[in-house]
Amino acid sequence: MATGNTAEDAHLLATKWYSAGKLAELAKTRGLIYKKGKFSAIEEQQLHTAVENYRIAKQLNEDQLNETIFPKDEKSKDNAFWSEITAAIPQRPIISVYHHVRRTYHPFKQQGKWSTEEDDKLREAVANMGQQWEKISLIVGRRASDCRDRYRNHVVGRETRVVGPWTVEEEQQLQRIVENMTINRGGTLDDEVFWSTVAREMGGRRNRQQCRNKWTDVLSKQVKSNGQNPRWSNQDAYILVHKLDSLRVRDDSEVDWKTLADKDWNLWSPHILQRRWQTMKKSVKGYEEMTHQEIMEILKAKKTNFDPNPTTGIRKKKSKVKSSETIEG
């Protein structure tokens, strides 16, 4: 894991409400190290402990704690509270902790499947208010982030959206769009793209989630393999186990799966790598009672031998994915 922040950097992360852009700038200009992405199980416990310690120290009841986490307005925000609990989570920016804690403690959390009535209410709220998700949250009775994701992934474009298997033509169109946004602009197929834009260029027939999943989990590895359909090999398992071991994390929830690929080993999406790890982990008898490091030691011993050629297990079947030249021709 990355280390190296000074005490000044730690203070900055716990007190300055910097945007994602500003944090990225500081990472480049002064070498600031900070964490992004999903909070690990250990971080979740650290946060819970920090919030509870604050509540006890200030002698707050549950209602008062909720008022601290969800103030009436910006002027009522308790910066000291947010700085104190952020300081308990190394390398997490205060803005990240703020949003995570508000999601975790939100009264609308875990409400289950959306109803047709809620979707209609959400659609009407967006039509009247635009994408002001915090305000829409109060109208719909769901968390702001849930409203946003529901609208983007399920409500908008529902009338034209297609479900079920993708056609060859759809796959070819998706490949062209992604290549235009990456390779044709001097990048690589692994560059991040705006999936909302991709979905729009697909004519709204597939939503952003469908496009992202289809590309990262299926098409990307086929395109990189010249239209073949690579299979997960013993060497892939060996590489994954040893890459994870080199991270020296305390728990697999601390892994940033997007960082594991390199220029020589990049067929598998972060989602597939995580899924493959879970499969290997669960193959260890009694894994539920083991630490992450104990599981790693067993898997390293099991994965000492591997195929001489990485990811050469190609299914002998005709691929639906063609090269760009063939598609354009």
HELIX and SHEET records of a PDB file:
HELIX    1   1 ALA A    7  THR A   15  1                                   9    
HELIX    2   2 ALA A   20  ARG A   30  1                                  11    
HELIX    3   3 ALA A   41  ALA A   57  1                                  17    
HELIX    4   4 GLU A   62  ILE A   69  1                                   8    
HELIX    5   5 GLU A   74  SER A   76  5                                   3    
HELIX    6   6 ASN A   79  THR A   86  1                                   8    
HELIX    7   7 ILE A   94  THR A  104  1                                  11    
HELIX    8   8 THR A  116  MET A  129  1                                  14    
HELIX    9   9 TRP A  133  VAL A  140  1                                   8    
HELIX   10  10 ALA A  144  ARG A  150  1                                   7    
HELIX   11  11 TYR A  151  VAL A  155  3                                   5    
HELIX   12  12 VAL A  168  MET A  181  1                                  14    
HELIX   13  13 ILE A  183  ARG A  185  5                                   3    
HELIX   14  14 TRP A  195  GLU A  201  1                                   7    
HELIX   15  15 ARG A  208  LYS A  214  1                                   7    
HELIX   16  16 TRP A  215  LEU A  219  3                                   5    
HELIX   17  17 SER A  220  LYS A  224  1                                   5    
HELIX   18  18 ASN A  234  LEU A  247  1                                  14    
HELIX   19  19 ASP A  252  GLU A  254  5                                   3    
HELIX   20  20 TRP A  257  THR A  259  5                                   3    
HELIX   21  21 PRO A  270  LYS A  282  1                                  13    
HELIX   22  22 TYR A  287  GLU A  289  5                                   3    
HELIX   23  23 HIS A  292  LYS A  302  1                                  11    
HELIX   24  24 SER A  324  GLU A  328  1                                   5    
SHEET    1   A 2 PRO A 230  ARG A 231  0                                        
SHEET    2   A 2 GLY A 313  ILE A 314 -1                                        
END                                                                             
